[in-house]
Protein backbone atom coordinates (compact mmCIF):
# COMPACT_ATOMS: atom_id res chain seq x y z
CA UNK A 1 0.00 0.00 0.00
CA UNK A 2 1.28 3.47 -0.84
CA UNK A 3 1.16 5.64 2.24
CA UNK A 4 3.13 8.86 1.98
CA UNK A 5 4.93 9.75 5.18
CA UNK A 6 6.84 12.93 4.50
CA UNK A 7 8.09 13.92 7.93
CA UNK A 8 10.02 12.41 10.83
CA UNK A 9 9.12 12.43 14.49
CA UNK A 10 11.83 14.92 15.35
CA UNK A 11 13.60 17.60 13.30
CA UNK A 12 17.35 17.79 13.62
CA UNK A 13 18.54 20.65 15.89
CA UNK A 14 22.14 21.71 16.28
CA UNK A 15 24.31 24.71 17.02
CA UNK A 16 27.64 25.45 15.44
CA UNK A 17 29.59 27.20 18.19
CA UNK A 18 32.67 27.71 16.08
CA UNK A 19 31.42 30.23 13.59
CA UNK A 20 30.83 33.87 14.60
CA UNK A 21 27.39 35.12 13.69
CA UNK A 22 26.43 38.70 13.06
CA UNK A 23 23.48 39.96 15.05
CA UNK A 24 21.48 40.25 11.86
CA UNK A 25 21.96 36.64 10.84
CA UNK A 26 21.21 35.48 14.39
CA UNK A 27 17.94 37.38 14.27
CA UNK A 28 17.00 35.88 10.93
CA UNK A 29 17.85 32.37 12.11
CA UNK A 30 15.92 32.82 15.35
CA UNK A 31 12.81 34.06 13.58
CA UNK A 32 12.99 31.27 11.02
CA UNK A 33 13.47 28.52 13.59
CA UNK A 34 10.73 29.98 15.88
CA UNK A 35 8.28 29.71 13.01
CA UNK A 36 9.24 26.16 11.92
CA UNK A 37 6.32 24.55 13.67
CA UNK A 38 3.83 26.73 11.87
CA UNK A 39 5.43 27.45 8.55
CA UNK A 40 7.65 25.12 6.53
CA UNK A 41 7.84 27.75 3.81
CA UNK A 42 9.32 30.32 6.19
CA UNK A 43 11.96 27.80 7.27
CA UNK A 44 12.85 27.13 3.65
CA UNK A 45 13.35 30.83 2.98
CA UNK A 46 15.66 31.24 5.96
CA UNK A 47 17.74 28.20 5.03
CA UNK A 48 18.00 29.24 1.39
CA UNK A 49 19.11 32.81 2.09
CA UNK A 50 21.70 31.77 4.65
CA UNK A 51 23.25 29.04 2.57
CA UNK A 52 23.60 31.05 -0.60
CA UNK A 53 25.04 34.15 1.05
CA UNK A 54 27.39 32.82 3.71
CA UNK A 55 28.81 29.70 5.26
CA UNK A 56 26.64 29.84 8.38
CA UNK A 57 24.01 27.19 8.96
CA UNK A 58 20.54 27.28 10.47
CA UNK A 59 20.35 26.29 14.13
CA UNK A 60 17.40 24.00 13.48
CA UNK A 61 16.76 22.04 10.31
CA UNK A 62 13.69 20.14 9.21
CA UNK A 63 14.45 17.64 6.46
CA UNK A 64 11.88 16.93 3.77
CA UNK A 65 11.07 13.36 2.80
CA UNK A 66 11.28 11.68 0.42
CA UNK A 67 14.13 14.01 -0.36
CA UNK A 68 17.08 12.21 -1.95
CA UNK A 69 17.36 13.29 -5.62
CA UNK A 70 13.58 13.19 -6.14
CA UNK A 71 10.73 14.55 -4.02
CA UNK A 72 7.18 13.32 -3.78
CA UNK A 73 5.74 15.97 -6.13
CA UNK A 74 8.26 15.10 -8.84
CA UNK A 75 7.51 11.39 -8.50
CA UNK A 76 3.78 12.03 -8.70
CA UNK A 77 4.23 14.29 -11.74
CA UNK A 78 6.21 11.64 -13.62
CA UNK A 79 3.81 8.89 -12.54
CA UNK A 80 0.89 10.85 -14.01
CA UNK A 81 2.77 11.29 -17.31
CA UNK A 82 3.41 7.54 -17.47
CA UNK A 83 -0.24 6.76 -16.69
CA UNK A 84 -1.27 9.10 -19.51
CA UNK A 85 1.07 7.29 -21.92
CA UNK A 86 3.13 10.42 -22.56
CA UNK A 87 6.68 10.16 -23.89
CA UNK A 88 9.52 10.22 -23.10
CA UNK A 89 8.33 9.27 -19.59
CA UNK A 90 6.31 6.23 -20.71
CA UNK A 91 9.03 4.93 -23.04
CA UNK A 92 11.64 5.24 -20.31
CA UNK A 93 9.36 3.55 -17.80
CA UNK A 94 8.89 0.67 -20.26
CA UNK A 95 12.68 0.40 -20.62
CA UNK A 96 13.05 0.32 -16.85
CA UNK A 97 10.38 -2.33 -16.36
CA UNK A 98 11.93 -4.53 -19.07
CA UNK A 99 15.49 -4.16 -17.75
CA UNK A 100 17.42 -6.86 -15.92
CA UNK A 101 17.63 -4.51 -12.96
CA UNK A 102 13.87 -4.87 -12.45
CA UNK A 103 14.20 -8.54 -11.50
CA UNK A 104 17.75 -8.70 -10.18
CA UNK A 105 18.44 -10.46 -6.88
CA UNK A 106 21.48 -9.48 -4.79
CA UNK A 107 24.80 -11.17 -5.44
CA UNK A 108 26.96 -10.99 -2.31
CA UNK A 109 28.83 -14.20 -3.02
CA UNK A 110 32.19 -12.46 -3.42
CA UNK A 111 32.11 -10.72 -0.04
CA UNK A 112 35.00 -11.74 2.20
CA UNK A 113 35.01 -12.35 5.97
CA UNK A 114 36.17 -9.28 7.83
CA UNK A 115 39.78 -9.41 9.10
CA UNK A 116 40.33 -10.55 12.66
CA UNK A 117 37.26 -11.12 14.78
CA UNK A 118 35.37 -8.08 13.58
CA UNK A 119 32.40 -10.10 12.34
CA UNK A 120 30.51 -9.29 9.19
CA UNK A 121 31.97 -9.15 5.71
CA UNK A 122 33.93 -6.73 3.54
CA UNK A 123 34.11 -5.93 -0.14
CA UNK A 124 37.64 -5.90 -1.56
CA UNK A 125 37.76 -3.22 -4.24
CA UNK A 126 41.36 -3.73 -5.36
CA UNK A 127 41.67 -3.69 -9.13
CA UNK A 128 41.63 -7.16 -10.59
CA UNK A 129 39.58 -10.25 -9.82
CA UNK A 130 38.67 -8.99 -6.35
CA UNK A 131 36.76 -5.98 -7.66
CA UNK A 132 33.96 -8.20 -8.98
CA UNK A 133 32.19 -8.04 -5.64
CA UNK A 134 32.25 -4.24 -5.74
CA UNK A 135 30.88 -4.23 -9.26
CA UNK A 136 28.13 -6.56 -8.05
CA UNK A 137 27.37 -4.06 -5.30
CA UNK A 138 27.10 -1.20 -7.80
CA UNK A 139 24.66 -3.19 -9.90
CA UNK A 140 22.68 -4.37 -6.87
CA UNK A 141 22.39 -0.80 -5.59
CA UNK A 142 21.17 0.39 -9.00
CA UNK A 143 18.69 -2.50 -8.98
CA UNK A 144 17.36 -1.52 -5.55
CA UNK A 145 16.73 2.02 -6.82
CA UNK A 146 15.13 0.70 -10.00
CA UNK A 147 12.83 -1.61 -8.05
CA UNK A 148 11.89 1.13 -5.57
CA UNK A 149 10.90 3.36 -8.51
CA UNK A 150 8.93 0.51 -10.08
CA UNK A 151 7.09 0.07 -6.77
CA UNK A 152 6.11 3.72 -6.74
CA UNK A 153 5.01 3.81 -10.37
CA UNK A 154 3.10 0.51 -10.39
CA UNK A 155 2.07 0.02 -6.73
CA UNK A 156 3.01 -3.62 -7.29
CA UNK A 157 4.37 -4.80 -3.94
CA UNK A 158 6.55 -7.40 -5.63
CA UNK A 159 8.95 -4.64 -6.66
CA UNK A 160 9.07 -3.18 -3.16
CA UNK A 161 9.85 -6.59 -1.72
CA UNK A 162 12.64 -7.17 -4.24
CA UNK A 163 14.25 -3.88 -3.19
CA UNK A 164 13.84 -4.87 0.47
CA UNK A 165 15.69 -8.13 -0.17
CA UNK A 166 18.64 -6.25 -1.68
CA UNK A 167 18.87 -3.67 1.10
CA UNK A 168 18.61 -6.31 3.83
CA UNK A 169 21.17 -8.58 2.15
CA UNK A 170 23.78 -5.83 2.34
CA UNK A 171 22.85 -4.38 5.72
CA UNK A 172 22.97 -7.86 7.23
CA UNK A 173 26.53 -8.53 6.06
CA UNK A 174 28.59 -5.55 4.87
CA UNK A 175 30.78 -3.69 7.35
CA UNK A 176 33.52 -2.17 5.18
CA UNK A 177 34.99 -1.45 1.73
CA UNK A 178 38.70 -2.14 1.38
CA UNK A 179 41.19 -1.86 -1.46
CA UNK A 180 42.39 1.01 -3.60
CA UNK A 181 38.97 1.71 -5.15
CA UNK A 182 37.01 1.07 -1.96
CA UNK A 183 36.07 4.73 -1.38
CA UNK A 184 34.84 5.15 -4.96
CA UNK A 185 32.67 2.03 -4.98
CA UNK A 186 31.34 2.95 -1.54
CA UNK A 187 30.29 6.36 -2.84
CA UNK A 188 28.59 4.93 -5.92
CA UNK A 189 26.64 2.33 -3.94
CA UNK A 190 25.65 4.79 -1.21
CA UNK A 191 24.12 7.09 -3.82
CA UNK A 192 21.74 4.39 -5.06
CA UNK A 193 21.10 2.57 -1.77
CA UNK A 194 19.94 5.78 -0.09
CA UNK A 195 17.71 6.71 -3.03
CA UNK A 196 16.02 3.32 -2.84
CA UNK A 197 15.69 3.33 0.94
CA UNK A 198 14.28 6.87 0.99
CA UNK A 199 11.49 5.96 -1.45
CA UNK A 200 10.58 2.78 0.41
CA UNK A 201 10.73 4.38 3.84
CA UNK A 202 8.31 7.18 2.98
CA UNK A 203 5.97 5.66 0.38
CA UNK A 204 5.68 1.94 1.19
CA UNK A 205 3.52 0.35 3.86
CA UNK A 206 3.87 -3.44 3.67
CA UNK A 207 0.75 -5.56 3.46
CA UNK A 208 -0.05 -8.18 6.07
CA UNK A 209 2.77 -10.67 6.46
CA UNK A 210 5.32 -8.51 4.60
CA UNK A 211 7.94 -6.17 6.02
CA UNK A 212 9.91 -3.14 4.98
CA UNK A 213 13.70 -3.13 5.08
CA UNK A 214 15.43 -3.24 8.46
CA UNK A 215 15.90 0.48 9.16
CA UNK A 216 18.18 0.15 12.18
CA UNK A 217 20.45 -2.30 10.42
CA UNK A 218 20.54 -0.14 7.29
CA UNK A 219 21.53 2.92 9.31
CA UNK A 220 24.27 0.93 11.02
CA UNK A 221 25.60 -0.16 7.63
CA UNK A 222 25.74 3.42 6.41
CA UNK A 223 27.69 4.38 9.52
CA UNK A 224 30.13 1.46 9.47
CA UNK A 225 30.56 0.42 5.83
CA UNK A 226 30.18 3.73 3.99
CA UNK A 227 30.91 6.84 6.05
CA UNK A 228 34.44 5.75 7.05
CA UNK A 229 35.33 5.35 3.37
CA UNK A 230 33.97 8.65 2.03
CA UNK A 231 34.03 11.13 4.91
CA UNK A 232 37.37 12.74 5.67
CA UNK A 233 36.35 13.39 9.28
CA UNK A 234 35.29 9.80 9.78
CA UNK A 235 38.41 8.39 8.10
CA UNK A 236 40.67 10.44 10.35
CA UNK A 237 38.62 9.62 13.45
CA UNK A 238 38.86 5.89 12.80
CA UNK A 239 42.53 5.87 11.86
CA UNK A 240 41.90 5.16 8.16
CA UNK A 241 43.92 8.04 6.77
CA UNK A 242 42.51 10.94 4.82
CA UNK A 243 40.21 11.37 1.83
CA UNK A 244 42.22 13.56 -0.52
CA UNK A 245 41.37 12.48 -4.08
CA UNK A 246 42.64 14.51 -7.00
CA UNK A 247 40.10 13.07 -9.42
CA UNK A 248 36.97 15.18 -9.35
CA UNK A 249 34.63 12.24 -9.99
CA UNK A 250 35.79 10.52 -6.79
CA UNK A 251 35.22 13.57 -4.61
CA UNK A 252 31.93 14.67 -6.14
CA UNK A 253 30.54 11.11 -5.89
CA UNK A 254 31.49 11.11 -2.20
CA UNK A 255 29.88 14.53 -1.69
CA UNK A 256 26.63 13.34 -3.24
CA UNK A 257 26.69 10.19 -1.12
CA UNK A 258 27.34 12.19 2.07
CA UNK A 259 24.46 14.55 1.30
CA UNK A 260 22.17 11.57 0.69
CA UNK A 261 23.19 9.87 3.93
CA UNK A 262 22.73 13.13 5.81
CA UNK A 263 19.17 13.47 4.52
CA UNK A 264 18.26 9.83 5.08
CA UNK A 265 19.59 9.77 8.65
CA UNK A 266 18.38 13.31 9.44
CA UNK A 267 21.95 14.29 10.28
CA UNK A 268 22.19 18.03 9.75
CA UNK A 269 25.90 18.23 10.55
CA UNK A 270 26.70 15.61 7.91
CA UNK A 271 24.41 17.15 5.31
CA UNK A 272 25.89 20.64 5.71
CA UNK A 273 29.44 19.31 5.70
CA UNK A 274 28.62 17.91 2.25
CA UNK A 275 27.21 21.30 1.23
CA UNK A 276 30.43 23.08 2.22
CA UNK A 277 32.58 20.45 0.53
CA UNK A 278 30.46 20.85 -2.63
CA UNK A 279 31.05 24.60 -2.67
CA UNK A 280 34.81 24.14 -2.41
CA UNK A 281 35.11 21.28 -4.90
CA UNK A 282 32.95 22.63 -7.73
CA UNK A 283 34.99 25.79 -8.13
CA UNK A 284 38.17 23.71 -8.31
CA UNK A 285 36.74 21.18 -10.76
CA UNK A 286 35.43 23.50 -13.50
CA UNK A 287 37.47 26.28 -15.07
CA UNK A 288 36.08 29.68 -16.08
CA UNK A 289 38.07 32.40 -17.80
CA UNK A 290 37.11 34.66 -14.89
CA UNK A 291 39.31 32.46 -12.65
CA UNK A 292 42.36 33.94 -14.36
CA UNK A 293 45.01 32.28 -16.48
CA UNK A 294 44.68 28.97 -14.64
CA UNK A 295 42.03 27.05 -12.66
CA UNK A 296 41.61 27.53 -8.92
CA UNK A 297 44.34 25.37 -7.49
CA UNK A 298 43.67 21.84 -6.23
CA UNK A 299 46.22 21.01 -3.51
CA UNK A 300 46.29 17.28 -4.27
CA UNK A 301 47.39 16.28 -7.77
CA UNK A 302 47.91 12.56 -7.22
CA UNK A 303 50.04 10.80 -9.80
CA UNK A 304 50.70 13.97 -11.81
CA UNK A 305 53.90 16.00 -11.61
CA UNK A 306 52.14 19.35 -12.03
CA UNK A 307 48.61 20.68 -12.05
CA UNK A 308 48.96 21.69 -15.68
CA UNK A 309 49.82 18.10 -16.60
CA UNK A 310 46.90 16.88 -14.52
CA UNK A 311 44.43 19.02 -16.45
CA UNK A 312 45.65 17.66 -19.80
CA UNK A 313 46.14 14.11 -18.46
CA UNK A 314 49.90 13.96 -19.19
CA UNK A 315 49.32 14.40 -22.92
CA UNK A 316 52.75 15.86 -23.68
CA UNK A 317 56.22 14.42 -23.18
CA UNK A 318 57.24 17.16 -20.77
CA UNK A 319 54.76 15.80 -18.20
CA UNK A 320 56.96 12.74 -17.66
CA UNK A 321 59.73 14.69 -15.93
CA UNK A 322 59.43 16.78 -12.81
CA UNK A 323 61.80 19.47 -14.07
CA UNK A 324 59.78 20.06 -17.25
CA UNK A 325 56.25 19.32 -16.01
CA UNK A 326 56.09 22.70 -14.30
CA UNK A 327 56.58 24.41 -17.67
CA UNK A 328 53.43 22.82 -19.14
CA UNK A 329 50.69 25.44 -19.34
CA UNK A 330 47.53 24.05 -20.93
CA UNK A 331 45.30 26.04 -23.23
CA UNK A 332 42.53 26.23 -20.61
CA UNK A 333 39.02 26.75 -21.97
CA UNK A 334 35.94 27.97 -20.08
CA UNK A 335 33.73 25.05 -19.16
CA UNK A 336 36.56 22.50 -19.19
CA UNK A 337 36.68 20.23 -16.14
CA UNK A 338 39.72 18.78 -14.44
CA UNK A 339 38.94 15.41 -16.10
CA UNK A 340 37.78 16.50 -19.56
CA UNK A 341 41.15 15.55 -21.05
CA UNK A 342 41.16 12.21 -19.25
CA UNK A 343 37.99 10.98 -20.95
CA UNK A 344 34.35 11.94 -21.15
CA UNK A 345 32.96 9.10 -19.00
CA UNK A 346 35.00 10.24 -15.97
CA UNK A 347 34.31 13.91 -16.62
CA UNK A 348 30.62 13.14 -17.03
CA UNK A 349 30.41 11.16 -13.79
CA UNK A 350 31.94 14.13 -11.97
CA UNK A 351 29.44 16.57 -13.47
CA UNK A 352 26.50 14.25 -12.81
CA UNK A 353 27.43 13.92 -9.13
CA UNK A 354 27.66 17.71 -8.85
CA UNK A 355 24.08 18.22 -10.04
CA UNK A 356 22.79 15.17 -8.16
CA UNK A 357 23.99 16.68 -4.89
CA UNK A 358 22.64 20.10 -5.88
CA UNK A 359 19.24 18.54 -6.63
CA UNK A 360 19.06 16.86 -3.23
CA UNK A 361 20.08 20.14 -1.59
CA UNK A 362 17.40 22.02 -3.57
CA UNK A 363 14.73 19.62 -2.31
CA UNK A 364 15.91 20.46 1.21
CA UNK A 365 15.58 24.19 0.55
CA UNK A 366 19.28 24.83 -0.09
CA UNK A 367 19.95 26.49 -3.44
CA UNK A 368 23.39 25.36 -4.59
CA UNK A 369 22.44 25.68 -8.25
CA UNK A 370 22.59 29.47 -8.13
CA UNK A 371 25.87 29.47 -6.18
CA UNK A 372 27.79 28.09 -9.19
CA UNK A 373 25.29 28.68 -12.02
CA UNK A 374 27.75 30.02 -14.59
CA UNK A 375 30.32 27.35 -13.83
CA UNK A 376 27.91 24.42 -14.03
CA UNK A 377 26.01 25.65 -17.09
CA UNK A 378 29.29 26.34 -18.89
CA UNK A 379 30.57 22.84 -18.09
CA UNK A 380 27.53 21.14 -19.57
CA UNK A 381 27.52 23.42 -22.62
CA UNK A 382 31.23 22.84 -23.22
CA UNK A 383 31.03 19.06 -22.91
CA UNK A 384 27.92 18.91 -25.09
CA UNK A 385 29.52 21.05 -27.79
CA UNK A 386 32.67 18.91 -27.86
CA UNK A 387 30.57 15.72 -28.02
CA UNK A 388 28.56 17.06 -30.95
CA UNK A 389 31.66 18.42 -32.72
CA UNK A 390 33.47 15.09 -32.47
CA UNK A 391 30.41 13.18 -33.65
CA UNK A 392 30.34 15.33 -36.78
CA UNK A 393 34.07 15.74 -37.49
CA UNK A 394 35.69 12.69 -35.81
CA UNK A 395 38.33 15.00 -34.39
CA UNK A 396 38.60 17.85 -31.88
CA UNK A 397 38.95 21.61 -32.35
CA UNK A 398 42.60 22.70 -32.45
CA UNK A 399 43.82 23.63 -28.99
CA UNK A 400 41.56 21.16 -27.19
CA UNK A 401 43.47 19.53 -24.29
CA UNK A 402 46.76 20.96 -25.52
CA UNK A 403 49.32 23.53 -24.37
CA UNK A 404 49.39 24.82 -27.95
CA UNK A 405 46.35 26.69 -29.23
CA UNK A 406 46.94 25.62 -32.83
CA UNK A 407 47.70 21.97 -32.15
CA UNK A 408 45.29 19.13 -32.95
CA UNK A 409 45.22 16.47 -30.26
CA UNK A 410 46.60 13.22 -31.66
CA UNK A 411 48.62 11.19 -29.15
CA UNK A 412 49.20 10.67 -25.47
CA UNK A 413 52.16 9.78 -23.29
CA UNK A 414 52.53 6.81 -20.97
CA UNK A 415 53.35 8.50 -17.66
CA UNK A 416 55.32 5.53 -16.30
CA UNK A 417 57.57 4.89 -19.33
CA UNK A 418 57.46 8.34 -21.00
CA UNK A 419 56.79 6.60 -24.29
CA UNK A 420 54.05 7.69 -26.73
CA UNK A 421 50.81 5.73 -26.55
CA UNK A 422 47.67 5.78 -28.66
CA UNK A 423 44.68 7.58 -27.23
CA UNK A 424 41.48 5.81 -26.38
CA UNK A 425 39.05 5.33 -29.22
CA UNK A 426 37.28 8.53 -29.77
CA UNK A 427 40.18 9.51 -29.06
CA UNK A 428 38.92 10.42 -25.57
CA UNK A 429 36.04 7.98 -25.96
CA UNK A 430 33.49 10.81 -25.86
CA UNK A 431 30.82 8.73 -27.56
CA UNK A 432 30.99 5.89 -25.04
CA UNK A 433 27.70 5.46 -23.21
CA UNK A 434 29.05 6.50 -19.81
CA UNK A 435 30.18 9.90 -21.10
CA UNK A 436 27.11 10.63 -23.17
CA UNK A 437 24.59 9.72 -20.49
CA UNK A 438 26.21 11.69 -17.68
CA UNK A 439 26.74 14.79 -19.80
CA UNK A 440 23.25 14.76 -21.35
CA UNK A 441 21.85 15.69 -17.95
CA UNK A 442 18.09 15.87 -17.57
CA UNK A 443 18.61 17.04 -13.99
CA UNK A 444 20.75 20.03 -14.97
CA UNK A 445 18.41 21.05 -17.80
CA UNK A 446 15.32 20.78 -15.61
CA UNK A 447 16.96 22.75 -12.79
CA UNK A 448 18.15 25.70 -14.84
CA UNK A 449 15.69 25.94 -17.73
CA UNK A 450 12.38 24.37 -16.72
CA UNK A 451 12.45 25.26 -13.05
CA UNK A 452 14.99 28.05 -12.97
CA UNK A 453 13.74 30.13 -15.88
CA UNK A 454 16.95 30.30 -17.94
CA UNK A 455 16.34 30.50 -21.71
CA UNK A 456 18.69 27.61 -22.32
CA UNK A 457 22.29 26.46 -22.04
CA UNK A 458 24.43 28.91 -24.01
CA UNK A 459 26.70 28.12 -26.94
CA UNK A 460 30.22 28.85 -25.70
CA UNK A 461 32.89 30.56 -27.76
CA UNK A 462 35.38 27.66 -27.98
CA UNK A 463 38.58 28.45 -29.91
CA UNK A 464 38.70 26.96 -33.43
CA UNK A 465 35.15 25.64 -33.01
CA UNK A 466 32.58 25.74 -35.80
CA UNK A 467 28.89 24.89 -35.67
CA UNK A 468 28.85 24.14 -39.39
CA UNK A 469 27.10 20.86 -40.07
CA UNK A 470 26.24 20.18 -36.42
CA UNK A 471 22.48 19.56 -36.04
CA UNK A 472 21.97 21.83 -33.02
CA UNK A 473 18.52 22.32 -31.48
CA UNK A 474 17.20 25.78 -30.69
CA UNK A 475 16.40 26.90 -27.18
CA UNK A 476 12.82 26.29 -26.10
CA UNK A 477 10.44 28.74 -27.73
CA UNK A 478 12.99 30.22 -30.15
CA UNK A 479 11.63 31.26 -33.52
CA UNK A 480 12.53 29.15 -36.53
CA UNK A 481 15.58 30.46 -38.32
CA UNK A 482 17.15 32.03 -35.23
CA UNK A 483 20.66 31.14 -34.04
CA UNK A 484 19.67 30.65 -30.42
CA UNK A 485 21.03 27.13 -30.07
CA UNK A 486 21.10 25.00 -26.91
CA UNK A 487 23.94 22.44 -26.72
CA UNK A 488 22.61 20.55 -23.68
CA UNK A 489 19.10 20.30 -25.06
CA UNK A 490 20.64 18.89 -28.23
CA UNK A 491 22.73 16.36 -26.29
CA UNK A 492 19.70 15.20 -24.33
CA UNK A 493 17.75 14.73 -27.56
CA UNK A 494 20.54 12.70 -29.16
CA UNK A 495 21.92 10.70 -26.26
CA UNK A 496 18.98 10.04 -23.94
CA UNK A 497 15.43 8.86 -24.51
CA UNK A 498 14.55 5.26 -25.35
CA UNK A 499 18.04 4.16 -26.34
CA UNK A 500 20.07 5.62 -23.55
CA UNK A 501 19.48 4.42 -20.01
CA UNK A 502 22.38 1.99 -19.43
CA UNK A 503 19.95 -0.47 -17.97
CA UNK A 504 22.12 -3.38 -16.88
CA UNK A 505 25.62 -1.91 -16.93
CA UNK A 506 27.16 -1.03 -13.57
CA UNK A 507 28.93 1.79 -15.42
CA UNK A 508 25.68 3.71 -15.07
CA UNK A 509 27.22 4.55 -11.67
CA UNK A 510 25.56 7.81 -10.67
CA UNK A 511 22.93 8.45 -13.35
CA UNK A 512 19.99 6.18 -14.06
CA UNK A 513 16.39 6.71 -15.27
CA UNK A 514 16.76 10.51 -15.29
CA UNK A 515 14.43 10.87 -18.26
CA UNK A 516 11.69 9.29 -16.15
CA UNK A 517 12.31 11.18 -12.92
CA UNK A 518 13.48 14.60 -14.16
CA UNK A 519 12.55 15.23 -17.80
CA UNK A 520 10.95 18.69 -17.63
CA UNK A 521 9.29 17.94 -14.29
CA UNK A 522 10.08 21.36 -12.81
CA UNK A 523 9.38 21.12 -9.10
CA UNK A 524 6.61 18.60 -9.70
CA UNK A 525 3.82 21.19 -9.65
CA UNK A 526 1.50 20.84 -12.70
CA UNK A 527 1.64 23.75 -15.10
CA UNK A 528 -1.31 26.14 -14.67
Secondary structure by P-SEA (a helix, b strand, c coil): cccccccccccbbbbcccccccaaaaaaaaaaaaaccccaaaaaaaaaaaaacccccccbbbbbcccccccaaaaaaaaaaaaacccaaaaaaaaaaacccccccccccccccccccccbbbbbccccccaaaaaaaaaaaaaaaaaaaaaaacccaaaaaaaaaaaaaaaaccccccccaaaaaaaaaaaaaaaaaaaaaccccccccccccaaaaaaaaaaccccccccaaaaaaacccccccccaaaaaaaaaaaaaaaaaaccaaaaaaaaaaaaaaaaaacccccccccccccccccccccaaaaaacccccccccccccccccccccccccccccccaaaaaaaaaaaaaaaaaaaaaccccccccaaaaaaaaaaaaaaaaaaaaccccccccccccccccccccccccccbbbbccccccccccaaaaaaaacaaaaaacccccccccccccccccccccccccccccccccccccccaaaaaaaccccccccccccccccccccccccccccccccccc
